[in-house]
Amino acid sequence: MDKKQFRAELKRIFTGYKRMTPEIERGLRKLGIFVARHRNHVVLEVCGANGRHMVPISSTGGDERRGGLNMAAKVMRYV
């Protein structure tokens, strides 16, 4: 999977993000992103070209429209 396809799939997963669901976790695992739940946040372990990075995201989406896409952009910085 090239970077463009990875980005499109990540955007598809996070579109309409309201909270971390098992379906979203499965989609992220298929992309090679591991999920660790903490009290108020979810930490995504992203394995990129520069090694592993821990990316904290909120456990619930604040903004109805852009929240999930902002999280996808945050993850893409490390891939």
PDB file of N, CA, C and O in Angstrom:
ATOM      1  N   MET A   1       0.848  -1.169   0.000  1.00  0.00           N
ATOM      2  CA  MET A   1       0.000   0.000   0.000  1.00  0.00           C
ATOM      3  C   MET A   1       0.899   1.239   0.000  1.00  0.00           C
ATOM      4  O   MET A   1       1.762   1.381   0.866  1.00  0.00           O
ATOM      5  N   ASP A   2       0.698   2.124  -0.962  1.00  0.00           N
ATOM      6  CA  ASP A   2       1.511   3.329  -1.010  1.00  0.00           C
ATOM      7  C   ASP A   2       0.920   4.406  -0.088  1.00  0.00           C
ATOM      8  O   ASP A   2      -0.151   4.229   0.492  1.00  0.00           O
ATOM      9  N   LYS A   3       1.633   5.503   0.027  1.00  0.00           N
ATOM     10  CA  LYS A   3       1.264   6.552   0.985  1.00  0.00           C
ATOM     11  C   LYS A   3      -0.090   7.180   0.656  1.00  0.00           C
ATOM     12  O   LYS A   3      -0.849   7.528   1.560  1.00  0.00           O
ATOM     13  N   LYS A   4      -0.391   7.322  -0.619  1.00  0.00           N
ATOM     14  CA  LYS A   4      -1.661   7.930  -1.033  1.00  0.00           C
ATOM     15  C   LYS A   4      -2.843   7.040  -0.637  1.00  0.00           C
ATOM     16  O   LYS A   4      -3.855   7.534  -0.142  1.00  0.00           O
ATOM     17  N   GLN A   5      -2.714   5.744  -0.853  1.00  0.00           N
ATOM     18  CA  GLN A   5      -3.775   4.805  -0.464  1.00  0.00           C
ATOM     19  C   GLN A   5      -3.904   4.731   1.054  1.00  0.00           C
ATOM     20  O   GLN A   5      -5.012   4.636   1.583  1.00  0.00           O
ATOM     21  N   PHE A   6      -2.776   4.775   1.749  1.00  0.00           N
ATOM     22  CA  PHE A   6      -2.774   4.750   3.207  1.00  0.00           C
ATOM     23  C   PHE A   6      -3.535   5.964   3.737  1.00  0.00           C
ATOM     24  O   PHE A   6      -4.374   5.837   4.629  1.00  0.00           O
ATOM     25  N   ARG A   7      -3.241   7.129   3.189  1.00  0.00           N
ATOM     26  CA  ARG A   7      -3.909   8.365   3.611  1.00  0.00           C
ATOM     27  C   ARG A   7      -5.410   8.299   3.340  1.00  0.00           C
ATOM     28  O   ARG A   7      -6.205   8.700   4.189  1.00  0.00           O
ATOM     29  N   ALA A   8      -5.804   7.802   2.179  1.00  0.00           N
ATOM     30  CA  ALA A   8      -7.224   7.704   1.841  1.00  0.00           C
ATOM     31  C   ALA A   8      -7.950   6.754   2.801  1.00  0.00           C
ATOM     32  O   ALA A   8      -9.066   7.042   3.231  1.00  0.00           O
ATOM     33  N   GLU A   9      -7.327   5.638   3.132  1.00  0.00           N
ATOM     34  CA  GLU A   9      -7.938   4.680   4.053  1.00  0.00           C
ATOM     35  C   GLU A   9      -8.026   5.265   5.465  1.00  0.00           C
ATOM     36  O   GLU A   9      -9.026   5.067   6.156  1.00  0.00           O
ATOM     37  N   LEU A  10      -6.997   5.975   5.891  1.00  0.00           N
ATOM     38  CA  LEU A  10      -6.993   6.599   7.207  1.00  0.00           C
ATOM     39  C   LEU A  10      -8.102   7.650   7.298  1.00  0.00           C
ATOM     40  O   LEU A  10      -8.799   7.728   8.310  1.00  0.00           O
ATOM     41  N   LYS A  11      -8.266   8.450   6.256  1.00  0.00           N
ATOM     42  CA  LYS A  11      -9.342   9.440   6.233  1.00  0.00           C
ATOM     43  C   LYS A  11     -10.708   8.763   6.280  1.00  0.00           C
ATOM     44  O   LYS A  11     -11.616   9.237   6.962  1.00  0.00           O
ATOM     45  N   ARG A  12     -10.852   7.659   5.556  1.00  0.00           N
ATOM     46  CA  ARG A  12     -12.119   6.932   5.557  1.00  0.00           C
ATOM     47  C   ARG A  12     -12.444   6.426   6.957  1.00  0.00           C
ATOM     48  O   ARG A  12     -13.589   6.504   7.402  1.00  0.00           O
ATOM     49  N   ILE A  13     -11.437   5.909   7.648  1.00  0.00           N
ATOM     50  CA  ILE A  13     -11.638   5.377   8.996  1.00  0.00           C
ATOM     51  C   ILE A  13     -12.064   6.481   9.963  1.00  0.00           C
ATOM     52  O   ILE A  13     -12.975   6.279  10.767  1.00  0.00           O
ATOM     53  N   PHE A  14     -11.418   7.643   9.894  1.00  0.00           N
ATOM     54  CA  PHE A  14     -11.670   8.707  10.863  1.00  0.00           C
ATOM     55  C   PHE A  14     -12.796   9.661  10.469  1.00  0.00           C
ATOM     56  O   PHE A  14     -13.135  10.546  11.255  1.00  0.00           O
ATOM     57  N   THR A  15     -13.382   9.517   9.291  1.00  0.00           N
ATOM     58  CA  THR A  15     -14.483  10.391   8.904  1.00  0.00           C
ATOM     59  C   THR A  15     -15.673  10.149   9.825  1.00  0.00           C
ATOM     60  O   THR A  15     -16.117   9.016  10.005  1.00  0.00           O
ATOM     61  N   GLY A  16     -16.175  11.227  10.401  1.00  0.00           N
ATOM     62  CA  GLY A  16     -17.310  11.128  11.316  1.00  0.00           C
ATOM     63  C   GLY A  16     -16.943  10.575  12.683  1.00  0.00           C
ATOM     64  O   GLY A  16     -17.805  10.032  13.374  1.00  0.00           O
ATOM     65  N   TYR A  17     -15.678  10.700  13.094  1.00  0.00           N
ATOM     66  CA  TYR A  17     -15.208  10.158  14.362  1.00  0.00           C
ATOM     67  C   TYR A  17     -15.929  10.824  15.532  1.00  0.00           C
ATOM     68  O   TYR A  17     -15.898  12.047  15.671  1.00  0.00           O
ATOM     69  N   LYS A  18     -16.569  10.026  16.362  1.00  0.00           N
ATOM     70  CA  LYS A  18     -17.202  10.521  17.587  1.00  0.00           C
ATOM     71  C   LYS A  18     -16.535   9.924  18.806  1.00  0.00           C
ATOM     72  O   LYS A  18     -16.372  10.599  19.823  1.00  0.00           O
ATOM     73  N   ARG A  19     -16.145   8.654  18.712  1.00  0.00           N
ATOM     74  CA  ARG A  19     -15.405   7.994  19.789  1.00  0.00           C
ATOM     75  C   ARG A  19     -14.711   6.767  19.197  1.00  0.00           C
ATOM     76  O   ARG A  19     -15.055   6.319  18.103  1.00  0.00           O
ATOM     77  N   MET A  20     -13.744   6.234  19.917  1.00  0.00           N
ATOM     78  CA  MET A  20     -12.998   5.068  19.443  1.00  0.00           C
ATOM     79  C   MET A  20     -13.876   3.835  19.584  1.00  0.00           C
ATOM     80  O   MET A  20     -14.250   3.457  20.694  1.00  0.00           O
ATOM     81  N   THR A  21     -14.199   3.217  18.473  1.00  0.00           N
ATOM     82  CA  THR A  21     -15.035   2.025  18.463  1.00  0.00           C
ATOM     83  C   THR A  21     -14.191   0.821  18.063  1.00  0.00           C
ATOM     84  O   THR A  21     -13.110   0.983  17.497  1.00  0.00           O
ATOM     85  N   PRO A  22     -14.674  -0.387  18.353  1.00  0.00           N
ATOM     86  CA  PRO A  22     -13.938  -1.582  17.917  1.00  0.00           C
ATOM     87  C   PRO A  22     -13.737  -1.635  16.399  1.00  0.00           C
ATOM     88  O   PRO A  22     -12.723  -2.151  15.928  1.00  0.00           O
ATOM     89  N   GLU A  23     -14.687  -1.110  15.641  1.00  0.00           N
ATOM     90  CA  GLU A  23     -14.561  -1.102  14.181  1.00  0.00           C
ATOM     91  C   GLU A  23     -13.395  -0.210  13.741  1.00  0.00           C
ATOM     92  O   GLU A  23     -12.640  -0.569  12.837  1.00  0.00           O
ATOM     93  N   ILE A  24     -13.254   0.942  14.378  1.00  0.00           N
ATOM     94  CA  ILE A  24     -12.140   1.837  14.058  1.00  0.00           C
ATOM     95  C   ILE A  24     -10.824   1.192  14.466  1.00  0.00           C
ATOM     96  O   ILE A  24      -9.835   1.278  13.737  1.00  0.00           O
ATOM     97  N   GLU A  25     -10.807   0.544  15.631  1.00  0.00           N
ATOM     98  CA  GLU A  25      -9.585  -0.138  16.078  1.00  0.00           C
ATOM     99  C   GLU A  25      -9.162  -1.209  15.084  1.00  0.00           C
ATOM    100  O   GLU A  25      -7.977  -1.324  14.770  1.00  0.00           O
ATOM    101  N   ARG A  26     -10.111  -1.995  14.583  1.00  0.00           N
ATOM    102  CA  ARG A  26      -9.787  -3.042  13.597  1.00  0.00           C
ATOM    103  C   ARG A  26      -9.209  -2.431  12.328  1.00  0.00           C
ATOM    104  O   ARG A  26      -8.236  -2.941  11.772  1.00  0.00           O
ATOM    105  N   GLY A  27      -9.812  -1.334  11.872  1.00  0.00           N
ATOM    106  CA  GLY A  27      -9.313  -0.664  10.673  1.00  0.00           C
ATOM    107  C   GLY A  27      -7.902  -0.147  10.853  1.00  0.00           C
ATOM    108  O   GLY A  27      -7.077  -0.249   9.946  1.00  0.00           O
ATOM    109  N   LEU A  28      -7.621   0.411  12.028  1.00  0.00           N
ATOM    110  CA  LEU A  28      -6.277   0.917  12.302  1.00  0.00           C
ATOM    111  C   LEU A  28      -5.271  -0.220  12.398  1.00  0.00           C
ATOM    112  O   LEU A  28      -4.139  -0.095  11.931  1.00  0.00           O
ATOM    113  N   ARG A  29      -5.686  -1.336  13.007  1.00  0.00           N
ATOM    114  CA  ARG A  29      -4.780  -2.492  13.104  1.00  0.00           C
ATOM    115  C   ARG A  29      -4.414  -3.016  11.725  1.00  0.00           C
ATOM    116  O   ARG A  29      -3.282  -3.443  11.502  1.00  0.00           O
ATOM    117  N   LYS A  30      -5.370  -2.987  10.794  1.00  0.00           N
ATOM    118  CA  LYS A  30      -5.082  -3.434   9.425  1.00  0.00           C
ATOM    119  C   LYS A  30      -4.045  -2.537   8.754  1.00  0.00           C
ATOM    120  O   LYS A  30      -3.306  -2.980   7.876  1.00  0.00           O
ATOM    121  N   LEU A  31      -3.997  -1.265   9.179  1.00  0.00           N
ATOM    122  CA  LEU A  31      -3.010  -0.335   8.630  1.00  0.00           C
ATOM    123  C   LEU A  31      -1.675  -0.411   9.363  1.00  0.00           C
ATOM    124  O   LEU A  31      -0.709   0.241   8.965  1.00  0.00           O
ATOM    125  N   GLY A  32      -1.615  -1.204  10.431  1.00  0.00           N
ATOM    126  CA  GLY A  32      -0.377  -1.339  11.189  1.00  0.00           C
ATOM    127  C   GLY A  32      -0.243  -0.336  12.315  1.00  0.00           C
ATOM    128  O   GLY A  32       0.859  -0.085  12.802  1.00  0.00           O
ATOM    129  N   ILE A  33      -1.366   0.240  12.730  1.00  0.00           N
ATOM    130  CA  ILE A  33      -1.374   1.204  13.830  1.00  0.00           C
ATOM    131  C   ILE A  33      -1.987   0.523  15.038  1.00  0.00           C
ATOM    132  O   ILE A  33      -3.100   0.002  14.966  1.00  0.00           O
ATOM    133  N   PHE A  34      -1.261   0.526  16.152  1.00  0.00           N
ATOM    134  CA  PHE A  34      -1.746  -0.137  17.359  1.00  0.00           C
ATOM    135  C   PHE A  34      -2.381   0.879  18.289  1.00  0.00           C
ATOM    136  O   PHE A  34      -1.924   2.018  18.382  1.00  0.00           O
ATOM    137  N   VAL A  35      -3.442   0.463  18.981  1.00  0.00           N
ATOM    138  CA  VAL A  35      -4.246   1.352  19.813  1.00  0.00           C
ATOM    139  C   VAL A  35      -4.091   0.974  21.281  1.00  0.00           C
ATOM    140  O   VAL A  35      -4.227  -0.194  21.647  1.00  0.00           O
ATOM    141  N   ALA A  36      -3.806   1.969  22.120  1.00  0.00           N
ATOM    142  CA  ALA A  36      -3.763   1.783  23.571  1.00  0.00           C
ATOM    143  C   ALA A  36      -4.716   2.799  24.183  1.00  0.00           C
ATOM    144  O   ALA A  36      -4.597   4.001  23.942  1.00  0.00           O
ATOM    145  N   ARG A  37      -5.657   2.310  24.971  1.00  0.00           N
ATOM    146  CA  ARG A  37      -6.631   3.204  25.603  1.00  0.00           C
ATOM    147  C   ARG A  37      -6.120   3.652  26.960  1.00  0.00           C
ATOM    148  O   ARG A  37      -5.651   2.847  27.765  1.00  0.00           O
ATOM    149  N   HIS A  38      -6.220   4.946  27.194  1.00  0.00           N
ATOM    150  CA  HIS A  38      -5.906   5.518  28.491  1.00  0.00           C
ATOM    151  C   HIS A  38      -7.173   6.187  29.012  1.00  0.00           C
ATOM    152  O   HIS A  38      -8.233   6.071  28.397  1.00  0.00           O
ATOM    153  N   ARG A  39      -7.074   6.864  30.105  1.00  0.00           N
ATOM    154  CA  ARG A  39      -8.261   7.400  30.752  1.00  0.00           C
ATOM    155  C   ARG A  39      -9.046   8.370  29.857  1.00  0.00           C
ATOM    156  O   ARG A  39     -10.214   8.121  29.559  1.00  0.00           O
ATOM    157  N   ASN A  40      -8.430   9.445  29.438  1.00  0.00           N
ATOM    158  CA  ASN A  40      -9.122  10.445  28.627  1.00  0.00           C
ATOM    159  C   ASN A  40      -8.632  10.509  27.188  1.00  0.00           C
ATOM    160  O   ASN A  40      -9.159  11.271  26.379  1.00  0.00           O
ATOM    161  N   HIS A  41      -7.637   9.718  26.879  1.00  0.00           N
ATOM    162  CA  HIS A  41      -7.070   9.747  25.542  1.00  0.00           C
ATOM    163  C   HIS A  41      -6.843   8.331  25.029  1.00  0.00           C
ATOM    164  O   HIS A  41      -6.861   7.351  25.774  1.00  0.00           O
ATOM    165  N   VAL A  42      -6.631   8.278  23.742  1.00  0.00           N
ATOM    166  CA  VAL A  42      -6.236   7.046  23.078  1.00  0.00           C
ATOM    167  C   VAL A  42      -4.862   7.320  22.495  1.00  0.00           C
ATOM    168  O   VAL A  42      -4.649   8.365  21.879  1.00  0.00           O
ATOM    169  N   VAL A  43      -3.935   6.406  22.676  1.00  0.00           N
ATOM    170  CA  VAL A  43      -2.592   6.584  22.140  1.00  0.00           C
ATOM    171  C   VAL A  43      -2.416   5.601  20.984  1.00  0.00           C
ATOM    172  O   VAL A  43      -2.594   4.393  21.140  1.00  0.00           O
ATOM    173  N   LEU A  44      -2.066   6.145  19.833  1.00  0.00           N
ATOM    174  CA  LEU A  44      -1.834   5.334  18.646  1.00  0.00           C
ATOM    175  C   LEU A  44      -0.331   5.162  18.472  1.00  0.00           C
ATOM    176  O   LEU A  44       0.421   6.136  18.514  1.00  0.00           O
ATOM    177  N   GLU A  45       0.101   3.930  18.279  1.00  0.00           N
ATOM    178  CA  GLU A  45       1.514   3.646  18.033  1.00  0.00           C
ATOM    179  C   GLU A  45       1.682   3.474  16.531  1.00  0.00           C
ATOM    180  O   GLU A  45       1.231   2.491  15.943  1.00  0.00           O
ATOM    181  N   VAL A  46       2.343   4.454  15.929  1.00  0.00           N
ATOM    182  CA  VAL A  46       2.503   4.498  14.479  1.00  0.00           C
ATOM    183  C   VAL A  46       3.932   4.122  14.138  1.00  0.00           C
ATOM    184  O   VAL A  46       4.881   4.732  14.630  1.00  0.00           O
ATOM    185  N   CYS A  47       4.079   3.109  13.290  1.00  0.00           N
ATOM    186  CA  CYS A  47       5.409   2.694  12.835  1.00  0.00           C
ATOM    187  C   CYS A  47       5.638   3.306  11.468  1.00  0.00           C
ATOM    188  O   CYS A  47       5.013   2.905  10.486  1.00  0.00           O
ATOM    189  N   GLY A  48       6.532   4.275  11.406  1.00  0.00           N
ATOM    190  CA  GLY A  48       6.823   4.958  10.153  1.00  0.00           C
ATOM    191  C   GLY A  48       8.246   4.723   9.707  1.00  0.00           C
ATOM    192  O   GLY A  48       8.935   3.842  10.222  1.00  0.00           O
ATOM    193  N   ALA A  49       8.682   5.519   8.743  1.00  0.00           N
ATOM    194  CA  ALA A  49      10.030   5.389   8.203  1.00  0.00           C
ATOM    195  C   ALA A  49      11.087   5.802   9.232  1.00  0.00           C
ATOM    196  O   ALA A  49      12.226   5.338   9.186  1.00  0.00           O
ATOM    197  N   ASN A  50      10.696   6.676  10.157  1.00  0.00           N
ATOM    198  CA  ASN A  50      11.638   7.185  11.162  1.00  0.00           C
ATOM    199  C   ASN A  50      11.537   6.439  12.481  1.00  0.00           C
ATOM    200  O   ASN A  50      12.022   6.937  13.497  1.00  0.00           O
ATOM    201  N   GLY A  51      10.939   5.295  12.501  1.00  0.00           N
ATOM    202  CA  GLY A  51      10.782   4.528  13.732  1.00  0.00           C
ATOM    203  C   GLY A  51       9.356   4.595  14.250  1.00  0.00           C
ATOM    204  O   GLY A  51       8.427   4.933  13.516  1.00  0.00           O
ATOM    205  N   ARG A  52       9.198   4.269  15.522  1.00  0.00           N
ATOM    206  CA  ARG A  52       7.869   4.267  16.124  1.00  0.00           C
ATOM    207  C   ARG A  52       7.576   5.590  16.802  1.00  0.00           C
ATOM    208  O   ARG A  52       8.451   6.203  17.414  1.00  0.00           O
ATOM    209  N   HIS A  53       6.327   6.019  16.681  1.00  0.00           N
ATOM    210  CA  HIS A  53       5.892   7.261  17.310  1.00  0.00           C
ATOM    211  C   HIS A  53       4.592   6.992  18.064  1.00  0.00           C
ATOM    212  O   HIS A  53       3.749   6.213  17.618  1.00  0.00           O
ATOM    213  N   MET A  54       4.446   7.645  19.205  1.00  0.00           N
ATOM    214  CA  MET A  54       3.223   7.568  19.991  1.00  0.00           C
ATOM    215  C   MET A  54       2.431   8.843  19.712  1.00  0.00           C
ATOM    216  O   MET A  54       2.918   9.947  19.954  1.00  0.00           O
ATOM    217  N   VAL A  55       1.209   8.687  19.203  1.00  0.00           N
ATOM    218  CA  VAL A  55       0.383   9.831  18.843  1.00  0.00           C
ATOM    219  C   VAL A  55      -0.859   9.831  19.732  1.00  0.00           C
ATOM    220  O   VAL A  55      -1.724   8.970  19.569  1.00  0.00           O
ATOM    221  N   PRO A  56      -0.966  10.779  20.670  1.00  0.00           N
ATOM    222  CA  PRO A  56      -2.162  10.835  21.503  1.00  0.00           C
ATOM    223  C   PRO A  56      -3.299  11.537  20.765  1.00  0.00           C
ATOM    224  O   PRO A  56      -3.098  12.589  20.158  1.00  0.00           O
ATOM    225  N   ILE A  57      -4.481  10.953  20.821  1.00  0.00           N
ATOM    226  CA  ILE A  57      -5.685  11.589  20.277  1.00  0.00           C
ATOM    227  C   ILE A  57      -6.756  11.513  21.351  1.00  0.00           C
ATOM    228  O   ILE A  57      -6.669  10.693  22.264  1.00  0.00           O
ATOM    229  N   SER A  58      -7.759  12.363  21.244  1.00  0.00           N
ATOM    230  CA  SER A  58      -8.807  12.354  22.253  1.00  0.00           C
ATOM    231  C   SER A  58      -9.683  11.121  22.079  1.00  0.00           C
ATOM    232  O   SER A  58      -9.833  10.604  20.972  1.00  0.00           O
ATOM    233  N   SER A  59     -10.252  10.661  23.172  1.00  0.00           N
ATOM    234  CA  SER A  59     -11.086   9.466  23.097  1.00  0.00           C
ATOM    235  C   SER A  59     -12.446   9.780  22.496  1.00  0.00           C
ATOM    236  O   SER A  59     -13.128   8.878  22.011  1.00  0.00           O
ATOM    237  N   THR A  60     -12.853  11.052  22.521  1.00  0.00           N
ATOM    238  CA  THR A  60     -14.091  11.472  21.869  1.00  0.00           C
ATOM    239  C   THR A  60     -13.775  12.635  20.948  1.00  0.00           C
ATOM    240  O   THR A  60     -12.918  13.466  21.251  1.00  0.00           O
ATOM    241  N   GLY A  61     -14.467  12.690  19.833  1.00  0.00           N
ATOM    242  CA  GLY A  61     -14.260  13.775  18.881  1.00  0.00           C
ATOM    243  C   GLY A  61     -14.987  15.027  19.330  1.00  0.00           C
ATOM    244  O   GLY A  61     -16.162  14.962  19.690  1.00  0.00           O
ATOM    245  N   GLY A  62     -14.314  16.160  19.314  1.00  0.00           N
ATOM    246  CA  GLY A  62     -14.927  17.398  19.760  1.00  0.00           C
ATOM    247  C   GLY A  62     -15.698  18.088  18.657  1.00  0.00           C
ATOM    248  O   GLY A  62     -16.819  18.548  18.877  1.00  0.00           O
ATOM    249  N   ASP A  63     -15.122  18.167  17.489  1.00  0.00           N
ATOM    250  CA  ASP A  63     -15.730  18.863  16.369  1.00  0.00           C
ATOM    251  C   ASP A  63     -16.431  17.838  15.488  1.00  0.00           C
ATOM    252  O   ASP A  63     -15.827  16.845  15.082  1.00  0.00           O
ATOM    253  N   GLU A  64     -17.687  18.075  15.196  1.00  0.00           N
ATOM    254  CA  GLU A  64     -18.480  17.119  14.416  1.00  0.00           C
ATOM    255  C   GLU A  64     -17.900  16.873  13.021  1.00  0.00           C
ATOM    256  O   GLU A  64     -17.898  15.737  12.545  1.00  0.00           O
ATOM    257  N   ARG A  65     -17.417  17.910  12.374  1.00  0.00           N
ATOM    258  CA  ARG A  65     -16.991  17.763  10.984  1.00  0.00           C
ATOM    259  C   ARG A  65     -15.496  17.484  10.837  1.00  0.00           C
ATOM    260  O   ARG A  65     -15.104  16.581  10.099  1.00  0.00           O
ATOM    261  N   ARG A  66     -14.671  18.246  11.528  1.00  0.00           N
ATOM    262  CA  ARG A  66     -13.238  18.193  11.280  1.00  0.00           C
ATOM    263  C   ARG A  66     -12.447  17.363  12.280  1.00  0.00           C
ATOM    264  O   ARG A  66     -11.278  17.066  12.031  1.00  0.00           O
ATOM    265  N   GLY A  67     -13.036  16.985  13.387  1.00  0.00           N
ATOM    266  CA  GLY A  67     -12.300  16.304  14.445  1.00  0.00           C
ATOM    267  C   GLY A  67     -11.568  15.063  13.969  1.00  0.00           C
ATOM    268  O   GLY A  67     -10.370  14.924  14.213  1.00  0.00           O
ATOM    269  N   GLY A  68     -12.262  14.164  13.299  1.00  0.00           N
ATOM    270  CA  GLY A  68     -11.647  12.930  12.814  1.00  0.00           C
ATOM    271  C   GLY A  68     -10.595  13.177  11.755  1.00  0.00           C
ATOM    272  O   GLY A  68      -9.556  12.516  11.741  1.00  0.00           O
ATOM    273  N   LEU A  69     -10.858  14.132  10.860  1.00  0.00           N
ATOM    274  CA  LEU A  69      -9.889  14.418   9.807  1.00  0.00           C
ATOM    275  C   LEU A  69      -8.641  15.086  10.375  1.00  0.00           C
ATOM    276  O   LEU A  69      -7.540  14.881   9.864  1.00  0.00           O
ATOM    277  N   ASN A  70      -8.806  15.883  11.431  1.00  0.00           N
ATOM    278  CA  ASN A  70      -7.630  16.466  12.087  1.00  0.00           C
ATOM    279  C   ASN A  70      -6.786  15.376  12.727  1.00  0.00           C
ATOM    280  O   ASN A  70      -5.557  15.448  12.702  1.00  0.00           O
ATOM    281  N   MET A  71      -7.429  14.371  13.296  1.00  0.00           N
ATOM    282  CA  MET A  71      -6.692  13.254  13.892  1.00  0.00           C
ATOM    283  C   MET A  71      -5.960  12.462  12.818  1.00  0.00           C
ATOM    284  O   MET A  71      -4.827  12.028  13.027  1.00  0.00           O
ATOM    285  N   ALA A  72      -6.602  12.271  11.669  1.00  0.00           N
ATOM    286  CA  ALA A  72      -5.946  11.566  10.567  1.00  0.00           C
ATOM    287  C   ALA A  72      -4.715  12.339  10.102  1.00  0.00           C
ATOM    288  O   ALA A  72      -3.681  11.738   9.811  1.00  0.00           O
ATOM    289  N   ALA A  73      -4.818  13.661  10.029  1.00  0.00           N
ATOM    290  CA  ALA A  73      -3.680  14.490   9.621  1.00  0.00           C
ATOM    291  C   ALA A  73      -2.550  14.395  10.647  1.00  0.00           C
ATOM    292  O   ALA A  73      -1.374  14.383  10.284  1.00  0.00           O
ATOM    293  N   LYS A  74      -2.915  14.328  11.925  1.00  0.00           N
ATOM    294  CA  LYS A  74      -1.914  14.216  12.991  1.00  0.00           C
ATOM    295  C   LYS A  74      -1.137  12.903  12.856  1.00  0.00           C
ATOM    296  O   LYS A  74       0.079  12.881  13.050  1.00  0.00           O
ATOM    297  N   VAL A  75      -1.824  11.826  12.529  1.00  0.00           N
ATOM    298  CA  VAL A  75      -1.176  10.520  12.352  1.00  0.00           C
ATOM    299  C   VAL A  75      -0.302  10.528  11.104  1.00  0.00           C
ATOM    300  O   VAL A  75       0.789   9.958  11.110  1.00  0.00           O
ATOM    301  N   MET A  76      -0.766  11.162  10.044  1.00  0.00           N
ATOM    302  CA  MET A  76      -0.021  11.157   8.784  1.00  0.00           C
ATOM    303  C   MET A  76       1.323  11.885   8.888  1.00  0.00           C
ATOM    304  O   MET A  76       2.210  11.645   8.068  1.00  0.00           O
ATOM    305  N   ARG A  77       1.492  12.765   9.877  1.00  0.00           N
ATOM    306  CA  ARG A  77       2.774  13.447  10.043  1.00  0.00           C
ATOM    307  C   ARG A  77       3.903  12.480  10.367  1.00  0.00           C
ATOM    308  O   ARG A  77       5.070  12.766  10.098  1.00  0.00           O
ATOM    309  N   TYR A  78       3.560  11.349  10.936  1.00  0.00           N
ATOM    310  CA  TYR A  78       4.584  10.402  11.397  1.00  0.00           C
ATOM    311  C   TYR A  78       4.753   9.191  10.486  1.00  0.00           C
ATOM    312  O   TYR A  78       5.564   8.309  10.769  1.00  0.00           O
ATOM    313  N   VAL A  79       4.004   9.144   9.411  1.00  0.00           N
ATOM    314  CA  VAL A  79       4.101   7.983   8.517  1.00  0.00           C
ATOM    315  C   VAL A  79       5.058   8.294   7.391  1.00  0.00           C
ATOM    316  O   VAL A  79       5.286   7.451   6.523  1.00  0.00           O
TER     317      VAL A  79
END
